[in-house]
Amino acid sequence: MKLTQDGEVLAENKVLILYILNKLENPITNDGLLRLVLSVMDMNYFYFQQFLLDLLENQYIARFDIDGKHTYSITEKGQEALELTNDMLPRYYEIKSRY
């Protein structure tokens, strides 16, 4: 799959996913994570899935099967990457910690 956006935008999208997962206390389903991401920005579903796959392959996030559903959480490596790239998130991506 070839993504047509520039590299910085792609990285921002991945950082956003890491940011959301870092704010959550518990793992979240694929659908739940997609809904949260879409509430903050307009993202193509297929791009979202590719970002998840990339984050999984690089071990920034972990996937667990709970009650037959894929759930995701951030790993320690993902938290470290988020700390290094947190400045890539525009202010309007700030998500209330109530999620």
N, C-alpha and C positions, 0 to 999 in steps of 0.2 A: 504494500500500500504506500503510495507516494502522497505525502502531505504537501499542499501547495503554499502553506503559510510560511513566513520567514522563521528562522531558527529561534529568534527571541520570543516571538508570539507562542511558538510551540513549547518553549521552556516555561513561559508564564503559565500556560495551561496546566502543565505538569506540577508546577509549584502550587497552583491553586488547589489541585487535588490533594497534594500532600498537606497543605494548610488545613483543609477541611478535615481530613482524616486525623490530623494532630489535635484538632479541637474536640473531637468526639471522645467520649469516655469508653464507648463500647464499639465493637466492629459493626459495620453497616453493610446492608445488602447492596448489590450492584444497582438495583432500581432506586434505592434510597439515595445512594451517592449520586447517581445521575440526576435525580430531581434536585438535590442540593446544588450541584454544579450549574444546572440550567436555571436555577433561581437567581444565580449571580451573574451569569453570562450566557450568551448564545453560543452553543457549541454543537457541532454535528455529532450525532450519535455514534457514527463509525469512527470519528476522530477520538471521541471519548473512550471507546473500547480499545483503540490502538494505544492511547496514552496509558490506560490501565495495564495493558500487556507490556509496554515498555518499562513501566514502573515495577511490575512483577519480575520481569527478566533481570532487572538491575538490583533486585532485592530491596527496593525502597518501600515497598508495601508487601503484605502477606495476604494470601487468600485462604480462607477456611470454609469448609462446608458445614453449615449449621442448619439442621432441619431440612436438608435437601436444597438449601439456597447458598449461593456463593456470597460470602461476606469478606470485607476487606478491613485491614487496619494498617497503620503505619508501623514500620520497623524502626529499630534504633538507627540503622543506616539512613533511613528516610528522614528521621528527625535531624540527624547531623546535616544531611543535604539541605533540608529546609532552613536550618540556621544559617547556612552559607548563602542561600538564595532568597531569603525572606524579603529583601529589598526589591525584588522583582515584582512584588505584588502591588499594583496600584491601590491607592487608598480606598477606592470604592469597592474593593474586594473584601474589605474587612467584614467578617462574618460574626454575628453575635454568638457568643459562647454558649447560648442556650441550646444549640444543636448538639 
